[in-house]
């Protein structure tokens, strides 16, 4: 709680550090990265994070400032407009000039996963499966021939397959738009399911305007859609809707297999809250949905599907995955055969440790479940030999969502207490925390929600 809304101006100090680091990262990317889309985003992001940093510094130096602009949300809004929406629009327009499938990343206005998913949707409509037989191409296969996603992911490319072909159609059916809309819709749906709780500024900083999120928003997008669906599925389990949770988690797992641990955590949460019977129904819906989604592709060409979804990402296919970010798992595996064994042993030990954590202390609320998923996906990203730096988006987004779920869970717990024992509920007019402690009343401490937050807190009951 102190990290999010702590006393003595701590949020502003952390905001200054965060925006300074983000500005430095964006500047380094703008000056050194070989990808055109990354450099375009970074140019906008340097200005966005720089303005947010300047605004935060003004807040820090002007403790008595009031009005609409005297809010930590102003910096978040600047980054959202200038660091996310502006570069996305620029790259969408620039993509119309070409550059897809070029071997030169200096021409890419969208990352390869965008074209691959759109191509897989065209294959799906033409052949019934998004997976091409790479042994029947008449030439050696290359990386771009692969679709390393489950059969749900091509659905994001269907608008392009159906309505693309003209400049206006291509602009409006870019898969990045559907990824972004899916992420926003899932976050909004989860927020409504939770009873529309207060959204901490720190949650928005982690989940929305963190550099990995903002960069993915503008240049790629599938991981944002996956993260949004994970949040929605976990929230459904947390509000005791196990069948809907199973359906959503089955669909997201059928889009990207690496998020399967989230379904395990979701099932554990359902069992802890509703018992073994609910878990059995959850597992039935999950397994049935996965089977129904995968069956068509398996019937048409099971070998091609295995090559794309299983063997290619694990480095066992005809072409090895290019995912090789210098994270611990990859660095250890790069030392040789012994290093690969050590990397997989460490990954297995991490999986075992998280499994024991689930068994010994199963999650009983949404925030706890979101933390387990964030830790699991973070450990996978850091320790797997073939990994991408961008996958660290998952723990960042999920930890941001955890902050919202934490507040919602505490409010629900408070509602179960007798009236005379309920703590005062915080709102814009006061910043008392959910444990019943009164909020600080200095102007510098109460930046979180604008000038209304400067009013003194009401006493707790």
VEXDREN-2710 file (C-alpha; in Angstrom, 1 decimal):
% VEXDREN-2710
k/r/px/py/pz
1/UNK/0.0/0.0/0.0
2/UNK/2.8/2.4/0.8
3/UNK/4.3/1.8/-2.6
4/UNK/1.0/2.8/-4.2
5/UNK/-0.3/5.6/-2.1
6/UNK/2.2/6.1/0.7
7/UNK/2.8/9.1/3.0
8/UNK/5.1/12.1/2.7
9/UNK/5.0/12.5/-1.0
10/UNK/6.3/9.0/-1.7
11/UNK/4.0/8.5/-4.8
12/UNK/5.5/11.6/-6.4
13/UNK/9.0/10.6/-5.7
14/UNK/8.4/7.2/-7.3
15/UNK/6.6/8.8/-10.2
16/UNK/9.7/10.9/-10.8
17/UNK/12.0/7.9/-10.8
18/UNK/9.6/5.9/-13.1
19/UNK/9.2/8.6/-15.7
20/UNK/12.9/9.4/-15.7
21/UNK/13.7/5.7/-16.4
22/UNK/11.0/5.5/-19.0
23/UNK/12.3/8.6/-20.7
24/UNK/15.9/7.1/-20.8
25/UNK/14.6/3.8/-22.2
26/UNK/12.7/5.5/-24.9
27/UNK/15.6/7.8/-25.8
28/UNK/18.0/4.8/-26.0
29/UNK/15.5/3.0/-28.3
30/UNK/15.1/6.0/-30.5
31/UNK/18.8/6.3/-31.0
32/UNK/19.9/2.6/-31.4
33/UNK/17.0/0.3/-32.4
34/UNK/17.0/-1.1/-35.9
35/UNK/13.2/-1.5/-36.1
36/UNK/11.4/1.4/-37.8
37/UNK/8.2/1.0/-35.7
38/UNK/10.2/1.0/-32.4
39/UNK/12.0/4.2/-33.4
40/UNK/8.8/5.9/-34.3
41/UNK/7.2/4.9/-31.0
42/UNK/10.3/5.9/-29.1
43/UNK/10.3/9.4/-30.6
44/UNK/6.8/10.0/-29.4
45/UNK/7.5/8.3/-26.1
46/UNK/10.5/10.6/-25.3
47/UNK/8.2/13.6/-25.5
48/UNK/5.4/11.8/-23.6
49/UNK/7.5/10.6/-20.7
50/UNK/9.4/13.9/-20.6
51/UNK/6.3/15.9/-20.3
52/UNK/4.9/13.5/-17.6
53/UNK/8.3/13.9/-15.8
54/UNK/8.1/17.7/-16.0
55/UNK/4.5/17.7/-14.7
56/UNK/5.4/15.4/-11.8
57/UNK/8.3/17.7/-10.9
58/UNK/5.9/20.7/-11.0
59/UNK/3.6/18.8/-8.6
60/UNK/6.5/18.1/-6.3
61/UNK/7.6/21.7/-6.2
62/UNK/4.1/23.2/-6.0
63/UNK/2.4/21.4/-3.0
64/UNK/-0.4/23.9/-2.9
65/UNK/-1.3/23.8/-6.6
66/UNK/-5.0/23.1/-7.2
67/UNK/-7.3/22.5/-10.2
68/UNK/-7.7/19.9/-12.9
69/UNK/-4.1/19.7/-13.8
70/UNK/-2.9/19.2/-10.2
71/UNK/-3.4/15.4/-10.4
72/UNK/-1.1/12.5/-11.0
73/UNK/-3.5/11.3/-13.6
74/UNK/-2.5/14.2/-15.9
75/UNK/0.9/12.5/-16.5
76/UNK/-0.9/9.2/-17.3
77/UNK/-3.1/11.0/-19.7
78/UNK/-0.2/12.7/-21.5
79/UNK/1.5/9.3/-22.0
80/UNK/-1.7/7.7/-23.2
81/UNK/-2.3/10.4/-25.8
82/UNK/1.2/11.2/-26.9
83/UNK/3.0/7.9/-26.2
84/UNK/0.3/5.4/-27.3
85/UNK/-2.5/6.8/-29.5
86/UNK/-0.3/9.2/-31.6
87/UNK/2.4/6.6/-32.6
88/UNK/-0.3/3.9/-33.3
89/UNK/-2.1/6.3/-35.7
90/UNK/1.2/7.2/-37.3
91/UNK/2.3/3.6/-37.8
92/UNK/-1.1/2.6/-39.1
93/UNK/-0.9/5.2/-41.8
94/UNK/2.7/4.5/-42.6
95/UNK/2.0/0.8/-43.1
96/UNK/0.0/1.6/-46.2
97/UNK/3.3/2.5/-47.9
98/UNK/4.5/-1.1/-47.7
99/UNK/7.2/-2.8/-45.7
100/UNK/5.5/-6.0/-44.6
101/UNK/7.5/-9.2/-45.2
102/UNK/10.6/-7.2/-46.0
103/UNK/13.9/-8.6/-44.6
104/UNK/14.8/-5.1/-43.5
105/UNK/13.3/-4.2/-40.1
106/UNK/14.0/-0.6/-40.9
107/UNK/10.9/-0.8/-43.1
108/UNK/8.5/-2.5/-40.6
109/UNK/5.6/-0.3/-39.6
110/UNK/4.1/-3.3/-37.8
111/UNK/6.0/-6.1/-36.1
112/UNK/6.0/-9.5/-37.9
113/UNK/3.4/-11.0/-35.5
114/UNK/0.8/-8.6/-37.0
115/UNK/1.4/-9.8/-40.6
116/UNK/1.6/-13.4/-39.5
117/UNK/-1.7/-13.3/-37.7
118/UNK/-3.4/-11.6/-40.6
119/UNK/-1.9/-14.1/-43.0
120/UNK/-3.1/-17.0/-40.8
121/UNK/-6.6/-15.6/-41.0
122/UNK/-6.5/-15.7/-44.8
123/UNK/-5.3/-19.3/-44.6
124/UNK/-8.1/-20.1/-42.2
125/UNK/-10.8/-18.8/-44.6
126/UNK/-9.2/-20.5/-47.6
127/UNK/-8.2/-23.9/-46.2
128/UNK/-9.9/-24.3/-42.8
129/UNK/-6.6/-24.2/-40.9
130/UNK/-4.2/-21.4/-40.1
131/UNK/-1.2/-23.7/-40.4
132/UNK/0.6/-24.3/-43.7
133/UNK/2.6/-27.5/-44.2
134/UNK/6.1/-26.2/-44.3
135/UNK/7.4/-29.4/-45.9
136/UNK/5.3/-28.8/-49.0
137/UNK/6.4/-25.3/-49.9
138/UNK/8.8/-26.4/-52.6
139/UNK/11.6/-24.5/-50.8
140/UNK/13.3/-24.5/-47.4
141/UNK/10.9/-22.9/-44.8
142/UNK/11.8/-19.6/-43.2
143/UNK/10.7/-18.0/-39.9
144/UNK/7.9/-16.0/-41.5
145/UNK/6.2/-19.2/-42.7
146/UNK/5.3/-20.1/-39.1
147/UNK/2.2/-19.3/-37.1
148/UNK/3.3/-20.0/-33.5
149/UNK/-0.1/-19.4/-32.0
150/UNK/-3.2/-21.4/-31.2
151/UNK/-6.2/-21.6/-33.5
152/UNK/-8.0/-18.7/-31.7
153/UNK/-5.3/-16.1/-32.5
154/UNK/-6.1/-16.0/-36.3
155/UNK/-9.6/-14.6/-35.4
156/UNK/-8.0/-11.2/-34.8
157/UNK/-7.0/-11.2/-38.4
158/UNK/-10.3/-12.0/-39.9
159/UNK/-11.4/-8.3/-40.4
160/UNK/-8.4/-7.8/-42.6
161/UNK/-9.1/-11.0/-44.5
162/UNK/-12.7/-10.1/-45.1
163/UNK/-12.6/-6.4/-45.6
164/UNK/-9.0/-5.5/-46.5
165/UNK/-7.6/-4.8/-49.9
166/UNK/-8.2/-1.1/-50.2
167/UNK/-6.3/1.7/-48.4
168/UNK/-9.2/2.5/-46.2
169/UNK/-10.0/-1.1/-45.6
170/UNK/-6.4/-2.0/-44.7
171/UNK/-6.2/1.0/-42.4
172/UNK/-9.4/0.2/-40.5
173/UNK/-8.8/-3.6/-40.3
174/UNK/-5.2/-3.6/-39.0
175/UNK/-5.0/-6.4/-36.4
176/UNK/-3.5/-3.9/-33.9
177/UNK/-6.8/-2.1/-33.7
178/UNK/-8.6/-5.3/-32.7
179/UNK/-5.9/-6.3/-30.2
180/UNK/-6.2/-2.8/-28.6
181/UNK/-10.0/-2.9/-28.6
182/UNK/-10.0/-6.4/-27.0
183/UNK/-7.6/-5.4/-24.3
184/UNK/-9.7/-2.3/-23.5
185/UNK/-13.0/-4.1/-23.6
186/UNK/-11.7/-6.9/-21.3
187/UNK/-10.3/-4.4/-18.8
188/UNK/-13.6/-2.5/-18.8
189/UNK/-15.6/-5.7/-18.3
190/UNK/-13.4/-6.8/-15.4
191/UNK/-13.7/-3.4/-13.8
192/UNK/-17.5/-3.6/-14.1
193/UNK/-17.6/-7.1/-12.7
194/UNK/-15.6/-5.9/-9.6
195/UNK/-18.2/-3.1/-9.0
196/UNK/-16.2/-0.3/-10.6
197/UNK/-13.6/0.1/-7.8
198/UNK/-11.1/3.0/-7.6
199/UNK/-8.3/2.6/-10.0
200/UNK/-5.0/3.5/-8.4
201/UNK/-2.6/5.7/-10.4
202/UNK/0.1/3.1/-9.9
203/UNK/-2.1/0.5/-11.5
204/UNK/-2.5/2.6/-14.6
205/UNK/1.2/3.2/-14.7
206/UNK/2.0/-0.5/-14.6
207/UNK/-0.8/-1.8/-16.8
208/UNK/-1.2/0.9/-19.4
209/UNK/1.6/3.4/-19.8
210/UNK/4.6/1.2/-18.8
211/UNK/7.0/1.3/-21.8
212/UNK/6.5/-2.4/-22.7
213/UNK/2.7/-1.9/-22.8
214/UNK/2.9/1.4/-24.7
215/UNK/5.4/0.0/-27.2
216/UNK/3.4/-3.2/-27.8
217/UNK/0.2/-1.1/-28.2
218/UNK/1.7/0.9/-31.1
219/UNK/3.8/-1.8/-32.9
220/UNK/2.3/-5.2/-32.3
221/UNK/-0.6/-5.9/-29.9
222/UNK/-1.3/-9.7/-29.5
223/UNK/0.2/-9.8/-26.0
224/UNK/-2.1/-6.9/-24.9
225/UNK/-5.2/-8.8/-26.0
226/UNK/-3.9/-11.9/-24.2
227/UNK/-3.3/-10.0/-21.0
228/UNK/-6.7/-8.4/-21.2
229/UNK/-8.4/-11.8/-21.6
230/UNK/-6.3/-13.2/-18.7
231/UNK/-7.5/-10.3/-16.5
232/UNK/-11.2/-10.9/-17.5
233/UNK/-10.9/-14.7/-16.9
234/UNK/-9.3/-14.3/-13.5
235/UNK/-11.9/-11.7/-12.5
236/UNK/-14.7/-14.0/-13.5
237/UNK/-13.2/-16.7/-11.3
238/UNK/-12.8/-14.1/-8.4
239/UNK/-16.5/-13.1/-8.6
240/UNK/-17.6/-16.8/-8.5
241/UNK/-18.6/-17.3/-12.2
242/UNK/-16.5/-20.4/-12.8
243/UNK/-18.1/-21.5/-16.1
244/UNK/-17.5/-18.1/-17.8
245/UNK/-14.0/-18.0/-16.3
246/UNK/-13.3/-21.5/-17.8
247/UNK/-14.6/-20.4/-21.2
248/UNK/-12.5/-17.2/-21.3
249/UNK/-9.3/-19.0/-20.0
250/UNK/-9.8/-21.8/-22.5
251/UNK/-10.0/-19.3/-25.4
252/UNK/-7.0/-17.4/-24.2
253/UNK/-5.0/-20.6/-23.8
254/UNK/-6.1/-21.6/-27.3
255/UNK/-4.7/-18.4/-28.6
256/UNK/-1.3/-18.6/-26.8
257/UNK/-0.2/-21.8/-25.1
258/UNK/2.3/-20.1/-22.8
259/UNK/-0.5/-18.7/-20.6
260/UNK/-1.7/-22.2/-19.6
261/UNK/-0.5/-21.6/-16.0
262/UNK/-3.1/-18.9/-15.7
263/UNK/-5.8/-21.5/-16.2
264/UNK/-4.3/-23.7/-13.4
265/UNK/-4.3/-20.7/-11.1
266/UNK/-7.9/-19.9/-12.1
267/UNK/-9.0/-23.5/-11.4
268/UNK/-7.2/-23.4/-8.0
269/UNK/-9.1/-20.1/-7.1
270/UNK/-12.4/-21.7/-8.1
271/UNK/-11.7/-24.7/-5.9
272/UNK/-10.7/-22.6/-3.0
273/UNK/-13.8/-20.4/-3.2
274/UNK/-16.5/-22.8/-4.4
275/UNK/-15.3/-26.4/-3.7
276/UNK/-14.4/-29.5/-5.7
277/UNK/-17.7/-29.6/-7.6
278/UNK/-17.2/-26.1/-9.0
279/UNK/-13.7/-27.1/-10.0
280/UNK/-15.0/-30.2/-11.8
281/UNK/-17.4/-28.0/-13.8
282/UNK/-14.6/-25.5/-14.5
283/UNK/-12.4/-28.3/-15.8
284/UNK/-15.1/-29.7/-18.0
285/UNK/-15.9/-26.4/-19.7
286/UNK/-12.2/-25.7/-20.1
287/UNK/-11.4/-29.0/-21.6
288/UNK/-14.5/-29.0/-23.8
289/UNK/-13.8/-25.5/-25.2
290/UNK/-10.2/-26.3/-25.9
291/UNK/-11.1/-29.5/-27.7
292/UNK/-13.8/-27.8/-29.8
293/UNK/-11.4/-25.0/-30.8
294/UNK/-8.5/-27.3/-31.7
295/UNK/-10.4/-30.1/-33.3
296/UNK/-10.8/-28.6/-36.9
297/UNK/-7.1/-27.8/-37.3
298/UNK/-6.2/-31.2/-35.9
299/UNK/-8.5/-33.0/-38.3
300/UNK/-7.2/-31.1/-41.3
301/UNK/-3.5/-31.4/-40.6
302/UNK/-2.4/-32.4/-37.1
303/UNK/1.3/-32.6/-38.0
304/UNK/1.3/-29.1/-39.4
305/UNK/-0.3/-27.8/-36.2
306/UNK/2.2/-29.5/-34.0
307/UNK/5.1/-28.1/-36.1
308/UNK/3.8/-24.6/-35.8
309/UNK/2.5/-24.5/-32.2
310/UNK/4.8/-27.0/-30.4
311/UNK/8.0/-27.7/-32.2
312/UNK/8.9/-24.3/-33.6
313/UNK/8.6/-22.3/-30.3
314/UNK/10.6/-25.0/-28.5
315/UNK/13.4/-25.0/-31.1
316/UNK/12.6/-28.5/-32.3
317/UNK/11.0/-27.6/-35.7
318/UNK/12.5/-27.3/-39.2
319/UNK/13.3/-23.7/-38.3
320/UNK/14.3/-22.5/-34.8
321/UNK/12.4/-19.7/-33.2
322/UNK/14.3/-16.3/-33.3
323/UNK/13.2/-15.5/-29.8
324/UNK/16.5/-15.0/-28.0
325/UNK/16.4/-11.9/-25.7
326/UNK/19.3/-11.8/-23.4
327/UNK/17.4/-12.9/-20.3
328/UNK/18.8/-15.4/-17.7
329/UNK/17.4/-18.5/-19.3
330/UNK/18.7/-17.7/-22.8
331/UNK/22.1/-16.6/-21.4
332/UNK/22.5/-19.8/-19.4
333/UNK/21.4/-22.0/-22.4
334/UNK/23.8/-20.2/-24.7
335/UNK/26.8/-21.6/-22.8
336/UNK/26.3/-25.1/-24.4
337/UNK/24.6/-28.4/-23.8
338/UNK/25.1/-28.3/-20.0
339/UNK/23.7/-24.7/-20.0
340/UNK/20.5/-25.8/-21.8
341/UNK/20.0/-28.6/-19.2
342/UNK/20.6/-26.1/-16.4
343/UNK/18.1/-23.7/-17.9
344/UNK/15.4/-26.3/-18.2
345/UNK/16.1/-27.6/-14.7
346/UNK/15.8/-24.0/-13.3
347/UNK/12.5/-23.6/-15.2
348/UNK/11.2/-26.9/-13.8
349/UNK/12.2/-25.9/-10.3
350/UNK/10.4/-22.6/-10.7
351/UNK/7.3/-24.4/-11.9
352/UNK/7.5/-26.8/-8.9
353/UNK/7.9/-24.0/-6.5
354/UNK/4.9/-22.1/-7.8
355/UNK/2.8/-25.4/-7.8
356/UNK/3.7/-25.9/-4.2
357/UNK/2.7/-22.3/-3.4
358/UNK/-0.7/-23.0/-5.0
359/UNK/-1.2/-26.2/-3.1
360/UNK/0.1/-25.0/0.3
361/UNK/-1.6/-21.6/0.2
362/UNK/-4.2/-21.6/-2.5
363/UNK/-5.4/-18.1/-3.7
364/UNK/-8.8/-17.1/-2.2
365/UNK/-9.3/-13.8/-3.9
366/UNK/-8.6/-12.2/-7.3
367/UNK/-5.6/-10.1/-6.2
368/UNK/-3.8/-13.2/-4.8
369/UNK/-4.6/-15.2/-8.0
370/UNK/-3.3/-12.3/-10.2
371/UNK/-0.1/-12.2/-8.2
372/UNK/0.4/-16.0/-8.8
373/UNK/-0.1/-15.6/-12.5
374/UNK/2.2/-12.6/-12.7
375/UNK/5.0/-14.5/-10.9
376/UNK/4.5/-17.7/-13.0
377/UNK/4.6/-15.9/-16.4
378/UNK/7.5/-13.7/-15.2
379/UNK/9.5/-16.8/-14.1
380/UNK/8.7/-18.4/-17.5
381/UNK/9.9/-15.4/-19.4
382/UNK/13.1/-15.0/-17.4
383/UNK/14.1/-18.7/-17.4
384/UNK/13.0/-20.3/-20.7
385/UNK/15.8/-20.6/-23.2
386/UNK/13.8/-19.1/-26.1
387/UNK/12.2/-16.0/-24.8
388/UNK/11.4/-12.4/-25.7
389/UNK/11.9/-9.3/-23.6
390/UNK/8.4/-8.2/-24.5
391/UNK/6.9/-11.0/-22.6
392/UNK/7.7/-9.1/-19.4
393/UNK/4.6/-7.1/-20.4
394/UNK/2.5/-9.9/-18.7
395/UNK/3.8/-9.5/-15.1
396/UNK/3.7/-5.7/-15.4
397/UNK/0.1/-5.6/-16.6
398/UNK/-1.1/-8.3/-14.2
399/UNK/0.5/-6.6/-11.2
400/UNK/-1.3/-3.4/-12.2
401/UNK/-4.5/-5.3/-12.4
402/UNK/-3.7/-6.8/-9.0
403/UNK/-3.8/-3.4/-7.4
404/UNK/-7.3/-2.8/-8.6
405/UNK/-8.4/-6.3/-7.5
406/UNK/-6.9/-5.8/-4.1
407/UNK/-9.0/-2.7/-3.5
408/UNK/-12.1/-4.4/-4.8
409/UNK/-11.5/-7.5/-2.6
410/UNK/-11.1/-5.3/0.5
411/UNK/-14.3/-3.5/-0.2
412/UNK/-16.2/-6.8/-0.6
413/UNK/-14.7/-8.0/2.7
414/UNK/-15.8/-4.7/4.3
415/UNK/-19.4/-5.2/3.0
416/UNK/-19.6/-8.5/4.9
417/UNK/-18.9/-6.8/8.2
418/UNK/-21.7/-5.5/10.5
419/UNK/-22.5/-1.8/9.8
420/UNK/-20.8/-0.6/13.0
421/UNK/-17.5/-2.4/12.1
422/UNK/-17.2/-1.3/8.5
423/UNK/-14.3/1.0/7.8
424/UNK/-14.9/4.3/6.0
425/UNK/-14.8/3.9/2.3
426/UNK/-12.2/6.0/0.5
427/UNK/-13.2/8.1/-2.4
428/UNK/-12.1/11.3/-4.2
429/UNK/-12.9/13.3/-1.1
430/UNK/-10.5/11.5/1.2
431/UNK/-7.6/9.1/1.0
432/UNK/-8.1/6.8/4.0
433/UNK/-6.7/3.4/3.2
434/UNK/-8.9/0.4/3.3
435/UNK/-7.6/-0.8/6.6
436/UNK/-9.3/2.1/8.3
437/UNK/-6.4/4.5/8.9
438/UNK/-7.1/8.1/8.2
439/UNK/-5.5/9.6/5.1
440/UNK/-2.8/12.2/5.2
441/UNK/-4.2/15.7/4.6
442/UNK/-1.3/17.6/3.2
443/UNK/-1.6/18.8/-0.4
444/UNK/1.6/17.1/-1.4
445/UNK/0.4/13.7/-0.1
446/UNK/-3.0/13.8/-1.7
447/UNK/-2.1/14.1/-5.4
448/UNK/-3.7/10.9/-6.5
449/UNK/-7.1/12.0/-7.7
450/UNK/-6.9/15.8/-8.2
451/UNK/-7.9/18.7/-6.1
452/UNK/-10.8/17.0/-4.6
453/UNK/-8.4/14.7/-2.8
454/UNK/-7.0/17.6/-0.8
455/UNK/-10.1/17.7/1.4
456/UNK/-9.4/16.3/4.9
457/UNK/-10.4/12.7/5.5
458/UNK/-13.6/11.8/7.3
459/UNK/-13.0/10.0/10.6
460/UNK/-13.2/6.2/10.5
461/UNK/-16.0/4.5/12.4
END
